C-alpha cells in the first residue's frame, strides 16, 4: 500500500501540510461504474470539505 499519498485539495479535512493526505483510507471510484481509461474519469470519494 502507498505510504505517501499526495493531495492538492487543501479544503479537504484530510489535507495536511506538504500536500499529504492524512486519511486512514482512500476510496477512488470510476464515473457511473464504468471502467476508467483516464484519470479524469475517476473521483476521490474520501474527500470531505472543511467547515
matplotlib code that plots the C-alpha trace (Angstrom):
import matplotlib.pyplot as plt

x = [0.0, 1.2, 2.8, 2.7, -0.5, -0.3, -3.4, -3.6, -7.2, -6.5, -10.1, -10.5, -10.5, -7.8, -5.4, -2.1, 1.0, 3.1, 0.0, 0.0, -3.3, -4.0, -7.0, -6.7, -8.1, -8.5, -11.6, -11.5, -14.2, -14.8, -17.7, -21.0, -19.5, -17.7, -14.1, -11.9, -9.4, -8.2, -7.7, -10.5, -12.9, -12.3, -13.4, -12.0, -14.9, -12.7, -13.0, -14.8, -14.9, -13.6, -16.3]
y = [0.0, 3.5, 5.2, 8.7, 9.9, 13.4, 15.6, 19.3, 19.8, 22.0, 22.5, 18.8, 17.8, 15.2, 17.6, 18.1, 20.3, 19.5, 18.2, 15.0, 13.1, 12.2, 9.9, 6.3, 5.0, 6.4, 5.5, 6.2, 5.3, 5.5, 7.6, 5.8, 2.5, 2.1, 1.2, 4.3, 4.9, 8.3, 9.9, 12.5, 9.6, 8.9, 10.6, 10.6, 9.6, 10.2, 14.0, 15.8, 19.6, 21.6, 23.6]
z = [0.0, -0.7, 2.3, 0.9, -0.7, -2.1, -2.4, -3.5, -2.4, 0.6, 1.5, 2.4, 6.1, 5.4, 3.7, 5.6, 5.3, 2.2, 0.3, 2.4, 2.7, 6.3, 5.7, 7.0, 3.7, 0.2, -1.8, -5.5, -8.0, -11.7, -13.1, -13.4, -12.6, -15.9, -16.3, -16.3, -19.1, -17.9, -14.5, -15.4, -15.3, -11.6, -8.3, -4.8, -2.5, 0.6, 0.1, 2.9, 2.8, 5.8, 7.6]

ax = plt.figure().add_subplot(projection="3d")
ax.plot(x, y, z, "-o")
ax.set_aspect("equal")
plt.show()
